[in-house]
Amino acid sequence: MRFKGIVLLFVLAAVSLLVTGGSRAQEEVQRIDAGDKEFGIILGEPSGFSGKIWTTWNAAVDFGLAWSFGDGGHFHIHADYLFHNFDFFDVEEGSLPIYVGIGGRLRLEEDDPRIGIRIPVGVEYVFEKQPVCLFLEIAPIVDVVPETEANVNGGIGVRLIF
């Protein structure tokens, strides 16, 4: 029960951070346009390939194909819809949006596949003069199939912007 309360507070704090800003005009956002794509890697739990496709100047779909080393190891696939706030941090060059989203995760193990709900929260630095971004993310997960179980993923990554 205590873990569920912590996850709920974490999610409410993340949503409130996004609601407090997000009014920056589209033309002020550094290097982000609808249709931009990012591909790279994430290191953490799990580690693997990461991608992101921007649907608007402040929303995107991200995905991961990765290997988790915990619990004997397993393959991990996730996809999330993310909302970005470009006004929370003021930086001299580039942009530093925070984001929160909701998505799903499929964890494939030999005898125990799991399906869960992810609530990723993170920050991404988009360089002004290079098509590169760095990101840091934490994602509470609640598995719903075959049984309810809570977990947390997180990592740091780098992606190229196309």
Biotite code that builds the C-alpha atoms (Angstrom):
import biotite.structure as struc

atoms = struc.array([
    struc.Atom([0.000, 0.000, 0.000], chain_id="A", res_id=1, res_name="MET", atom_name="CA", element="C"),
    struc.Atom([2.863, 2.390, 0.807], chain_id="A", res_id=2, res_name="ARG", atom_name="CA", element="C"),
    struc.Atom([4.369, 1.895, -2.679], chain_id="A", res_id=3, res_name="PHE", atom_name="CA", element="C"),
    struc.Atom([1.038, 2.740, -4.331], chain_id="A", res_id=4, res_name="LYS", atom_name="CA", element="C"),
    struc.Atom([0.864, 5.983, -2.341], chain_id="A", res_id=5, res_name="GLY", atom_name="CA", element="C"),
    struc.Atom([4.384, 6.953, -3.393], chain_id="A", res_id=6, res_name="ILE", atom_name="CA", element="C"),
    struc.Atom([3.606, 6.220, -7.055], chain_id="A", res_id=7, res_name="VAL", atom_name="CA", element="C"),
    struc.Atom([0.393, 8.279, -6.849], chain_id="A", res_id=8, res_name="LEU", atom_name="CA", element="C"),
    struc.Atom([2.238, 11.263, -5.317], chain_id="A", res_id=9, res_name="LEU", atom_name="CA", element="C"),
    struc.Atom([4.956, 10.942, -7.953], chain_id="A", res_id=10, res_name="PHE", atom_name="CA", element="C"),
    struc.Atom([2.405, 10.993, -10.782], chain_id="A", res_id=11, res_name="VAL", atom_name="CA", element="C"),
    struc.Atom([0.460, 13.927, -9.311], chain_id="A", res_id=12, res_name="LEU", atom_name="CA", element="C"),
    struc.Atom([3.675, 15.938, -8.900], chain_id="A", res_id=13, res_name="ALA", atom_name="CA", element="C"),
    struc.Atom([4.695, 15.226, -12.493], chain_id="A", res_id=14, res_name="ALA", atom_name="CA", element="C"),
    struc.Atom([1.297, 16.231, -13.882], chain_id="A", res_id=15, res_name="VAL", atom_name="CA", element="C"),
    struc.Atom([1.288, 19.438, -11.833], chain_id="A", res_id=16, res_name="SER", atom_name="CA", element="C"),
    struc.Atom([4.723, 20.345, -13.210], chain_id="A", res_id=17, res_name="LEU", atom_name="CA", element="C"),
    struc.Atom([3.399, 20.040, -16.733], chain_id="A", res_id=18, res_name="LEU", atom_name="CA", element="C"),
    struc.Atom([0.241, 22.008, -16.015], chain_id="A", res_id=19, res_name="VAL", atom_name="CA", element="C"),
    struc.Atom([2.186, 24.959, -14.578], chain_id="A", res_id=20, res_name="THR", atom_name="CA", element="C"),
    struc.Atom([3.713, 25.765, -17.972], chain_id="A", res_id=21, res_name="GLY", atom_name="CA", element="C"),
    struc.Atom([3.581, 24.609, -21.533], chain_id="A", res_id=22, res_name="GLY", atom_name="CA", element="C"),
    struc.Atom([2.565, 27.927, -23.084], chain_id="A", res_id=23, res_name="SER", atom_name="CA", element="C"),
    struc.Atom([5.717, 28.550, -25.121], chain_id="A", res_id=24, res_name="ARG", atom_name="CA", element="C"),
    struc.Atom([4.931, 29.323, -28.744], chain_id="A", res_id=25, res_name="ALA", atom_name="CA", element="C"),
    struc.Atom([5.778, 26.629, -31.272], chain_id="A", res_id=26, res_name="GLN", atom_name="CA", element="C"),
    struc.Atom([8.326, 28.788, -33.114], chain_id="A", res_id=27, res_name="GLU", atom_name="CA", element="C"),
    struc.Atom([10.387, 29.257, -29.906], chain_id="A", res_id=28, res_name="GLU", atom_name="CA", element="C"),
    struc.Atom([10.966, 25.535, -29.341], chain_id="A", res_id=29, res_name="VAL", atom_name="CA", element="C"),
    struc.Atom([14.458, 24.410, -30.302], chain_id="A", res_id=30, res_name="GLN", atom_name="CA", element="C"),
    struc.Atom([14.741, 21.761, -33.051], chain_id="A", res_id=31, res_name="ARG", atom_name="CA", element="C"),
    struc.Atom([11.381, 20.054, -32.427], chain_id="A", res_id=32, res_name="ILE", atom_name="CA", element="C"),
    struc.Atom([8.742, 19.772, -35.124], chain_id="A", res_id=33, res_name="ASP", atom_name="CA", element="C"),
    struc.Atom([5.848, 17.396, -35.651], chain_id="A", res_id=34, res_name="ALA", atom_name="CA", element="C"),
    struc.Atom([7.224, 14.457, -37.578], chain_id="A", res_id=35, res_name="GLY", atom_name="CA", element="C"),
    struc.Atom([10.741, 14.662, -36.142], chain_id="A", res_id=36, res_name="ASP", atom_name="CA", element="C"),
    struc.Atom([12.140, 11.267, -35.185], chain_id="A", res_id=37, res_name="LYS", atom_name="CA", element="C"),
    struc.Atom([14.734, 10.341, -32.580], chain_id="A", res_id=38, res_name="GLU", atom_name="CA", element="C"),
    struc.Atom([16.617, 7.035, -32.426], chain_id="A", res_id=39, res_name="PHE", atom_name="CA", element="C"),
    struc.Atom([19.277, 5.930, -29.961], chain_id="A", res_id=40, res_name="GLY", atom_name="CA", element="C"),
    struc.Atom([19.981, 3.921, -26.836], chain_id="A", res_id=41, res_name="ILE", atom_name="CA", element="C"),
    struc.Atom([18.928, 3.836, -23.205], chain_id="A", res_id=42, res_name="ILE", atom_name="CA", element="C"),
    struc.Atom([21.079, 2.459, -20.385], chain_id="A", res_id=43, res_name="LEU", atom_name="CA", element="C"),
    struc.Atom([19.499, 1.404, -17.134], chain_id="A", res_id=44, res_name="GLY", atom_name="CA", element="C"),
    struc.Atom([16.725, -0.983, -16.292], chain_id="A", res_id=45, res_name="GLU", atom_name="CA", element="C"),
    struc.Atom([16.144, -2.070, -19.004], chain_id="A", res_id=46, res_name="PRO", atom_name="CA", element="C"),
    struc.Atom([18.940, -1.271, -21.523], chain_id="A", res_id=47, res_name="SER", atom_name="CA", element="C"),
    struc.Atom([18.516, -1.247, -25.283], chain_id="A", res_id=48, res_name="GLY", atom_name="CA", element="C"),
    struc.Atom([17.170, 0.754, -28.199], chain_id="A", res_id=49, res_name="PHE", atom_name="CA", element="C"),
    struc.Atom([15.018, 3.859, -27.769], chain_id="A", res_id=50, res_name="SER", atom_name="CA", element="C"),
    struc.Atom([12.990, 5.851, -30.268], chain_id="A", res_id=51, res_name="GLY", atom_name="CA", element="C"),
    struc.Atom([10.639, 8.806, -30.307], chain_id="A", res_id=52, res_name="LYS", atom_name="CA", element="C"),
    struc.Atom([8.320, 10.285, -32.931], chain_id="A", res_id=53, res_name="ILE", atom_name="CA", element="C"),
    struc.Atom([6.996, 13.807, -32.364], chain_id="A", res_id=54, res_name="TRP", atom_name="CA", element="C"),
    struc.Atom([3.285, 14.138, -33.152], chain_id="A", res_id=55, res_name="THR", atom_name="CA", element="C"),
    struc.Atom([3.094, 17.885, -32.355], chain_id="A", res_id=56, res_name="THR", atom_name="CA", element="C"),
    struc.Atom([5.647, 20.418, -31.081], chain_id="A", res_id=57, res_name="TRP", atom_name="CA", element="C"),
    struc.Atom([5.011, 19.297, -27.467], chain_id="A", res_id=58, res_name="ASN", atom_name="CA", element="C"),
    struc.Atom([3.742, 15.697, -27.729], chain_id="A", res_id=59, res_name="ALA", atom_name="CA", element="C"),
    struc.Atom([5.417, 12.500, -28.869], chain_id="A", res_id=60, res_name="ALA", atom_name="CA", element="C"),
    struc.Atom([5.204, 8.725, -28.908], chain_id="A", res_id=61, res_name="VAL", atom_name="CA", element="C"),
    struc.Atom([8.268, 6.921, -27.593], chain_id="A", res_id=62, res_name="ASP", atom_name="CA", element="C"),
    struc.Atom([9.182, 3.258, -27.653], chain_id="A", res_id=63, res_name="PHE", atom_name="CA", element="C"),
    struc.Atom([11.836, 0.934, -26.374], chain_id="A", res_id=64, res_name="GLY", atom_name="CA", element="C"),
    struc.Atom([13.156, -2.497, -27.293], chain_id="A", res_id=65, res_name="LEU", atom_name="CA", element="C"),
    struc.Atom([15.420, -3.576, -24.500], chain_id="A", res_id=66, res_name="ALA", atom_name="CA", element="C"),
    struc.Atom([16.818, -6.299, -22.286], chain_id="A", res_id=67, res_name="TRP", atom_name="CA", element="C"),
    struc.Atom([16.203, -6.297, -18.557], chain_id="A", res_id=68, res_name="SER", atom_name="CA", element="C"),
    struc.Atom([18.893, -7.900, -16.428], chain_id="A", res_id=69, res_name="PHE", atom_name="CA", element="C"),
    struc.Atom([16.698, -8.185, -13.325], chain_id="A", res_id=70, res_name="GLY", atom_name="CA", element="C"),
    struc.Atom([14.734, -11.287, -12.304], chain_id="A", res_id=71, res_name="ASP", atom_name="CA", element="C"),
    struc.Atom([16.861, -13.636, -14.410], chain_id="A", res_id=72, res_name="GLY", atom_name="CA", element="C"),
    struc.Atom([16.664, -11.461, -17.534], chain_id="A", res_id=73, res_name="GLY", atom_name="CA", element="C"),
    struc.Atom([13.882, -10.834, -20.019], chain_id="A", res_id=74, res_name="HIS", atom_name="CA", element="C"),
    struc.Atom([13.000, -8.939, -23.189], chain_id="A", res_id=75, res_name="PHE", atom_name="CA", element="C"),
    struc.Atom([11.093, -5.676, -22.697], chain_id="A", res_id=76, res_name="HIS", atom_name="CA", element="C"),
    struc.Atom([8.988, -3.688, -25.200], chain_id="A", res_id=77, res_name="ILE", atom_name="CA", element="C"),
    struc.Atom([7.263, -0.437, -24.297], chain_id="A", res_id=78, res_name="HIS", atom_name="CA", element="C"),
    struc.Atom([5.442, 2.456, -25.959], chain_id="A", res_id=79, res_name="ALA", atom_name="CA", element="C"),
    struc.Atom([4.251, 5.688, -24.321], chain_id="A", res_id=80, res_name="ASP", atom_name="CA", element="C"),
    struc.Atom([2.444, 8.877, -25.287], chain_id="A", res_id=81, res_name="TYR", atom_name="CA", element="C"),
    struc.Atom([4.362, 11.833, -23.803], chain_id="A", res_id=82, res_name="LEU", atom_name="CA", element="C"),
    struc.Atom([3.423, 15.447, -23.048], chain_id="A", res_id=83, res_name="PHE", atom_name="CA", element="C"),
    struc.Atom([6.303, 17.977, -22.811], chain_id="A", res_id=84, res_name="HIS", atom_name="CA", element="C"),
    struc.Atom([6.612, 21.269, -20.935], chain_id="A", res_id=85, res_name="ASN", atom_name="CA", element="C"),
    struc.Atom([9.298, 23.476, -22.512], chain_id="A", res_id=86, res_name="PHE", atom_name="CA", element="C"),
    struc.Atom([8.772, 26.340, -20.018], chain_id="A", res_id=87, res_name="ASP", atom_name="CA", element="C"),
    struc.Atom([9.764, 24.634, -16.772], chain_id="A", res_id=88, res_name="PHE", atom_name="CA", element="C"),
    struc.Atom([13.535, 25.156, -17.200], chain_id="A", res_id=89, res_name="PHE", atom_name="CA", element="C"),
    struc.Atom([15.055, 28.232, -18.835], chain_id="A", res_id=90, res_name="ASP", atom_name="CA", element="C"),
    struc.Atom([18.332, 27.404, -20.592], chain_id="A", res_id=91, res_name="VAL", atom_name="CA", element="C"),
    struc.Atom([20.691, 29.608, -22.614], chain_id="A", res_id=92, res_name="GLU", atom_name="CA", element="C"),
    struc.Atom([21.063, 27.223, -25.565], chain_id="A", res_id=93, res_name="GLU", atom_name="CA", element="C"),
    struc.Atom([18.969, 24.321, -26.741], chain_id="A", res_id=94, res_name="GLY", atom_name="CA", element="C"),
    struc.Atom([15.876, 23.306, -24.818], chain_id="A", res_id=95, res_name="SER", atom_name="CA", element="C"),
    struc.Atom([15.217, 21.309, -21.666], chain_id="A", res_id=96, res_name="LEU", atom_name="CA", element="C"),
    struc.Atom([11.623, 20.061, -21.529], chain_id="A", res_id=97, res_name="PRO", atom_name="CA", element="C"),
    struc.Atom([10.246, 17.875, -18.776], chain_id="A", res_id=98, res_name="ILE", atom_name="CA", element="C"),
    struc.Atom([7.719, 15.267, -19.763], chain_id="A", res_id=99, res_name="TYR", atom_name="CA", element="C"),
    struc.Atom([5.126, 12.869, -18.396], chain_id="A", res_id=100, res_name="VAL", atom_name="CA", element="C"),
    struc.Atom([3.165, 10.224, -20.209], chain_id="A", res_id=101, res_name="GLY", atom_name="CA", element="C"),
    struc.Atom([1.246, 7.018, -20.122], chain_id="A", res_id=102, res_name="ILE", atom_name="CA", element="C"),
    struc.Atom([1.837, 3.819, -22.002], chain_id="A", res_id=103, res_name="GLY", atom_name="CA", element="C"),
    struc.Atom([2.215, 0.099, -21.890], chain_id="A", res_id=104, res_name="GLY", atom_name="CA", element="C"),
    struc.Atom([4.899, -2.476, -21.403], chain_id="A", res_id=105, res_name="ARG", atom_name="CA", element="C"),
    struc.Atom([5.219, -6.081, -22.524], chain_id="A", res_id=106, res_name="LEU", atom_name="CA", element="C"),
    struc.Atom([7.782, -8.128, -20.606], chain_id="A", res_id=107, res_name="ARG", atom_name="CA", element="C"),
    struc.Atom([8.570, -11.429, -22.294], chain_id="A", res_id=108, res_name="LEU", atom_name="CA", element="C"),
    struc.Atom([9.878, -14.226, -20.147], chain_id="A", res_id=109, res_name="GLU", atom_name="CA", element="C"),
    struc.Atom([9.956, -17.910, -20.931], chain_id="A", res_id=110, res_name="GLU", atom_name="CA", element="C"),
    struc.Atom([6.994, -18.920, -18.771], chain_id="A", res_id=111, res_name="ASP", atom_name="CA", element="C"),
    struc.Atom([5.764, -15.602, -17.403], chain_id="A", res_id=112, res_name="ASP", atom_name="CA", element="C"),
    struc.Atom([4.916, -12.866, -19.938], chain_id="A", res_id=113, res_name="PRO", atom_name="CA", element="C"),
    struc.Atom([3.600, -9.689, -18.299], chain_id="A", res_id=114, res_name="ARG", atom_name="CA", element="C"),
    struc.Atom([1.602, -6.717, -19.545], chain_id="A", res_id=115, res_name="ILE", atom_name="CA", element="C"),
    struc.Atom([1.706, -3.494, -17.595], chain_id="A", res_id=116, res_name="GLY", atom_name="CA", element="C"),
    struc.Atom([0.892, 0.204, -17.544], chain_id="A", res_id=117, res_name="ILE", atom_name="CA", element="C"),
    struc.Atom([3.825, 2.673, -17.541], chain_id="A", res_id=118, res_name="ARG", atom_name="CA", element="C"),
    struc.Atom([3.806, 6.272, -16.312], chain_id="A", res_id=119, res_name="ILE", atom_name="CA", element="C"),
    struc.Atom([7.135, 7.724, -17.497], chain_id="A", res_id=120, res_name="PRO", atom_name="CA", element="C"),
    struc.Atom([8.444, 11.026, -16.136], chain_id="A", res_id=121, res_name="VAL", atom_name="CA", element="C"),
    struc.Atom([11.637, 12.541, -17.432], chain_id="A", res_id=122, res_name="GLY", atom_name="CA", element="C"),
    struc.Atom([13.703, 15.402, -18.736], chain_id="A", res_id=123, res_name="VAL", atom_name="CA", element="C"),
    struc.Atom([15.312, 15.743, -22.168], chain_id="A", res_id=124, res_name="GLU", atom_name="CA", element="C"),
    struc.Atom([18.046, 18.141, -23.274], chain_id="A", res_id=125, res_name="TYR", atom_name="CA", element="C"),
    struc.Atom([17.841, 19.002, -26.982], chain_id="A", res_id=126, res_name="VAL", atom_name="CA", element="C"),
    struc.Atom([21.062, 20.544, -28.269], chain_id="A", res_id=127, res_name="PHE", atom_name="CA", element="C"),
    struc.Atom([20.663, 23.743, -30.275], chain_id="A", res_id=128, res_name="GLU", atom_name="CA", element="C"),
    struc.Atom([23.309, 23.179, -32.967], chain_id="A", res_id=129, res_name="LYS", atom_name="CA", element="C"),
    struc.Atom([23.501, 19.386, -33.156], chain_id="A", res_id=130, res_name="GLN", atom_name="CA", element="C"),
    struc.Atom([20.707, 16.918, -33.945], chain_id="A", res_id=131, res_name="PRO", atom_name="CA", element="C"),
    struc.Atom([21.220, 15.154, -30.609], chain_id="A", res_id=132, res_name="VAL", atom_name="CA", element="C"),
    struc.Atom([19.282, 14.879, -27.365], chain_id="A", res_id=133, res_name="CYS", atom_name="CA", element="C"),
    struc.Atom([20.068, 13.425, -23.937], chain_id="A", res_id=134, res_name="LEU", atom_name="CA", element="C"),
    struc.Atom([17.344, 12.167, -21.623], chain_id="A", res_id=135, res_name="PHE", atom_name="CA", element="C"),
    struc.Atom([16.793, 10.853, -18.113], chain_id="A", res_id=136, res_name="LEU", atom_name="CA", element="C"),
    struc.Atom([13.612, 8.970, -17.255], chain_id="A", res_id=137, res_name="GLU", atom_name="CA", element="C"),
    struc.Atom([11.920, 7.070, -14.465], chain_id="A", res_id=138, res_name="ILE", atom_name="CA", element="C"),
    struc.Atom([8.795, 5.007, -15.106], chain_id="A", res_id=139, res_name="ALA", atom_name="CA", element="C"),
    struc.Atom([6.637, 3.417, -12.421], chain_id="A", res_id=140, res_name="PRO", atom_name="CA", element="C"),
    struc.Atom([4.951, 0.306, -13.830], chain_id="A", res_id=141, res_name="ILE", atom_name="CA", element="C"),
    struc.Atom([1.914, -1.628, -12.677], chain_id="A", res_id=142, res_name="VAL", atom_name="CA", element="C"),
    struc.Atom([1.641, -5.048, -14.290], chain_id="A", res_id=143, res_name="ASP", atom_name="CA", element="C"),
    struc.Atom([-1.975, -6.077, -14.800], chain_id="A", res_id=144, res_name="VAL", atom_name="CA", element="C"),
    struc.Atom([-1.531, -9.447, -16.560], chain_id="A", res_id=145, res_name="VAL", atom_name="CA", element="C"),
    struc.Atom([-1.158, -12.189, -15.311], chain_id="A", res_id=146, res_name="PRO", atom_name="CA", element="C"),
    struc.Atom([-1.303, -10.563, -11.865], chain_id="A", res_id=147, res_name="GLU", atom_name="CA", element="C"),
    struc.Atom([-1.028, -7.104, -10.353], chain_id="A", res_id=148, res_name="THR", atom_name="CA", element="C"),
    struc.Atom([2.528, -6.203, -9.429], chain_id="A", res_id=149, res_name="GLU", atom_name="CA", element="C"),
    struc.Atom([4.310, -2.832, -9.162], chain_id="A", res_id=150, res_name="ALA", atom_name="CA", element="C"),
    struc.Atom([7.810, -2.091, -10.411], chain_id="A", res_id=151, res_name="ASN", atom_name="CA", element="C"),
    struc.Atom([9.971, 0.822, -11.559], chain_id="A", res_id=152, res_name="VAL", atom_name="CA", element="C"),
    struc.Atom([12.113, 1.249, -14.696], chain_id="A", res_id=153, res_name="ASN", atom_name="CA", element="C"),
    struc.Atom([14.545, 4.034, -15.357], chain_id="A", res_id=154, res_name="GLY", atom_name="CA", element="C"),
    struc.Atom([17.538, 5.026, -17.373], chain_id="A", res_id=155, res_name="GLY", atom_name="CA", element="C"),
    struc.Atom([19.631, 7.591, -19.161], chain_id="A", res_id=156, res_name="ILE", atom_name="CA", element="C"),
    struc.Atom([19.953, 7.752, -22.911], chain_id="A", res_id=157, res_name="GLY", atom_name="CA", element="C"),
    struc.Atom([21.032, 9.538, -26.039], chain_id="A", res_id=158, res_name="VAL", atom_name="CA", element="C"),
    struc.Atom([19.171, 9.808, -29.352], chain_id="A", res_id=159, res_name="ARG", atom_name="CA", element="C"),
    struc.Atom([19.907, 11.333, -32.760], chain_id="A", res_id=160, res_name="LEU", atom_name="CA", element="C"),
    struc.Atom([17.201, 13.569, -34.248], chain_id="A", res_id=161, res_name="ILE", atom_name="CA", element="C"),
    struc.Atom([16.177, 13.012, -37.879], chain_id="A", res_id=162, res_name="PHE", atom_name="CA", element="C"),
])
